[in-house]
Amino acid sequence: MRVLVAGATGVVGQPLVGALRERGHRVSALVREGSRERAPEADEVVVADALDREALSAAVAAARPEVVVHQLTALRLLRDDPAGAFAQTARLRTEGTAHLVEAARAAGARRLVAQSIAFAAAPAGGPVLDEDAPLYTDAPDPGWAATVRAVAELERLVLGAQDLAGVVLRYGTLYGAGTAYARTGGTAQRVRAGRFPLPEGGAGVTSFLHVDDAVAAAVPAVESHVTGVFHVTDDEPAPAAQWLPHYARTLGGPPPRTVPADLAPRLLGWFTAHQLTTARGAANDRARTVLGWKPSRPTWRDGLGAE
């Protein structure tokens, strides 16, 4: 098939181009002008900014894809400009997705596979939730509320696109090369320096996912005929009280110091405090049974912080 990967220089997009080519697909890599030199080896490279409607339409038309894969984020900016990274990513999930849906339909594509996140659920119900749980669009933190509303809009646009079969892959918290949890990543540096404390209880649940498994889930999503929303996570949702000390040991850092839970937002920021205290994990049963995918790394214990 002819496949266009939008966001082809990203931590998932880059290896995905290679994985799809190995499966015999003809792959076009969509990149921004400023990222052209980092484009992966592809059958062709097309250049456009997803926020430029006309340029994107022309680039997608030139690629003539049957399937479009949406891996667009601006999270590359996280280390230098966290607020800017989240704001730009929200625009890519709303305006960029709308432009990509329009361009895909105009180019005759029949299928759209989009990246989302598995940690946007409202903190209600059990410790591990399925895809039907409501999203945290009314989070008390304005930044996170805006992020989740953008995620909800992306999913609405993808699943409601006329003449396009839509698939949403909600990835867990990514670890592995190129992520914040890699040994050289920003989170790892904070943990090694003892600047990532554990709020009392550490009851927030995180569902992790290795980058390789994110890529491996996108391949059947491209090739199958199923539609809908899927949590793509490992098999062991873990409370912070388990994974954070393990991660610190793996990195060779000090044990995380314990702090009162009510101080966590001030010390860590609202989102990280939420992750460590109240967040819910994500069940991957639907991806296993409907998409036919399972993680090659079923537990974060086998690799978190090791690369």
N, C-alpha and C positions, 0 to 999 in steps of 0.2 A: 504494500500500500504506500501511497504518498502521504507522509506525515510531516507536519510543521510543528516544531517545538519552539514555543515562545518563552523567552527567558532561558536561552540555551547556554548562557555562561554561568548559571547559578549552580549551587552545590548539588542539586538534583538534576537540573536540566542538562548540565555538561555530560555526566556519565550516561544519562538517559539517551542522548543522541547516539552514543556508541552502542548501547544495548539494543536499540531499535534497528540499527544498521546490521548488527550481527544476526538479527532475526530476518534479514532480507528486505527490510523496508527501505524505501527511498526517503531520506530525511533532509528536510530543510531546517536550518538553524536560524531563528529570528533573533537578532541582536541589535542593540543601540549602536550608533556611530562610534561613540566613545569606547565601546567594548569590542569593536571588530577584531582587534588584535588578540583577544582572549577567546575568540570563537572556537568551538571544538571542531574536529575534523568531521565534515558532513558532506552530503552529496551536493549541497549548495548552501550558501549563506545569503540571507536577505536582511536588509538593514532598515529599521524603522523604530521610532519611539512609540510605544503603545498609547501614549497620551496624545499623539498626533494622528487624528482620525484619518485624514486623507493619505498620509504616508503609510500608515498601517494597512489601509485598504489596498493600496497599490502593491505593497510587499507580499501580502497574503495572496492576492490575485496572481502575482508572478509565480508563486510556489504551487498553486493549484492543488492544495491538499485535500485528501479524503478525510483525514483526521487532524484536528488541531489540539495540541497539548498546551495548556496554560500553566506555566511555572513562573509567572512574573511576580517578583517582589523587588523591594529596594533594601533588603536586609543587609546587603553588602556595606551599607552606611552605618550599621549599628554601632561599631566601635567608636567612630569619630563624631557621629551626630545621631544619637538614639531617637530624639524627638523627630528629626527630619526623616529618619528611616521609616518610622511608623506612619508619619503623615503621608509620605510618598507611596508607601505600600498600600495605604487605605485608598489613595487615588487610583492606583493600579487595579485594586480589587473592585472598584466601582466604575470610574470612567474607562479605565483600560479594559476591563472585562466587557463593558458595553460595546466598545469599539471592536474588540476581538470577535464577539458574537456576530456583530453586523458584518465584519469583513469575512468571517468564515462562511456565513450564509451566502454572501454575494459571490464567493469563490466556488460555491458548490460543495463545500465540505458536508459530510453527513454525521459527523461525530465530534464532540468536544469533551476533552478530559481536563479537569481543572484541579489545581492544588488548593486545599483549604487546611484548616487546623483542627485537631481533635481536643483542644484544651480551651474551647470557648464556651463550654456549657455553664449554665447557672449552677451555683453550688447548692443544690437541693436534691433530696433523695439519697440513695445509697452512695457508697464510695466509688463505684464504677458504673458509668452510664452508657446507654446505647445511643444510636444516632437520632432517636426520636426525642431525646431530652431537649428542653428549650435552651436557646442560647442566652448568654448573659448580656443582653443588649442594654439593660438598665443598671449595669455595674456602677458602683458609687464613684469610681475613678473616671473622670471624663475621657482620659486618653484610652483606657481599656474599653470603655463603652463605645467609643468611636471605632476602635479596631474591630470589635465584635459586630457592630452594625455594618461595617464594610464587608466582613466575612459573610454575614447574612445576605447582603445585596449580591455579592459574587455568586453565592449558591442559588439565589432566586433567578438571576440572569441565566446561569448555565442550565438549570433544570427546566426553566420555562421557555427556552429559546425555540421558536417555531422552526420546524424542519431540521433540527439538530438533536441527536440523541446525546443527552448530557450525563456526565459522570463526575462526581465530586469525590476526591480522595482527601479525607481529613487526616493529615499526617500527625503522628505524635511528636513529642519533643525530640528533635533530631540530634543525634550524636554521630561521631565519626569525623573523618577528614573534612576540614573546611567549615565545621560548625563551631558554635560558641563553646561546646562541651569537648572539643578536641583538646589535646594537651597544650596547644598553642593558642587556644581560643580565649575569649574574654572571661567567660565563667570560670574556666580552669585557672586562669591567673589569679582571680579573686579568691578562689578556694585555697590555692597553694599559699597565698599570702595571708591566710587567716582572716580574710575580709568578707566571708560569706557565712554568717552565723546561722544557727538553727533555732527557730522560735520554739518555745516550750511546747511539747507534744508532737510537733512535726507531723501533723495529721493530714496535711495536704497531699493528695495523690497525683503522681505524674505517670503518664504512659509514654515510655520512650520508644524510639524507632531508629535503627541504624540507617544511614544514608543508602547503603546497598539495598536494604529492604524497601525503602521508598521507591527506588528505581525499579526494583523487581515487581512492585505492585502496579506501577504505571504501565508496564508492558502488557499484561493481560487486560487492563482497562482500555488500552488502545485497540487490542485485537478482538475483544469479545463484543457481544451485542447487549450486555446488561446495562442498565441505567440506574441512577440513584446516588445516594450518599453512603460512603463507606469509611469507617474508622480504620486507618492503617497504622497499627501500633503493635508492639510486642505483646507477649502473653502474660506479662507480670506487672500490672499496675502496682506502683510502689509508693508508700508514704515517705515523706521527706526524712523521717526518723530512720529509715532503712537505707535509702539510696545516697543521701548526702554524706554520711560518715564513710560508707563504702567508697564513694567517689574520691573523697579526701585521701583515704589510705592508698588508693590506686595511684593517685597523683603524687604521693609522697609528701603531702601537706599535713599540717597539724589537724587534730580532731576539731570539728567546728564547735565554737563556743556556743553555749545555750543562752538565749536572751528571752526576756518576757515577751509573750506574743503581742501585747499591745504596743511594744516599741518597734516591732518588725517593720511596719510601713515606713517609719522615719529612717530606720537604719538601712533598709534594703530597697525601698521604693514600693509602691502599692502592689504592682503586679507580682513581683518576686515574693512579697509577703503572702499574697493570695495563693500563689503556687505552693508555698510551703505549709500553709495553715488550713485552707478551706477548699482548694481546687479538687475536682473529681477526676478520676481516671476514665479511660475510654475502652469499652469492650470491642474486640475485633471479630466477634462471631460472624457478623454479616459478610465481612470481606472474605472470611474463610469459606463460608458455605455458598455464597452467591458469586463472588468474583473468582473463587478457586485459588486464592493466594494464602500463603502462610509465611511467617517470618523465618528466615534462615537463622536469625539470632533471636530465639524466643524469649531471652531474658537479658536485661541490661547488665546483669552481673558478669556476663561473659566478655564485655568489651567497653563499658562506659569508662572513659578516662585512660584507656590503654593505647590510644593512637592519636 
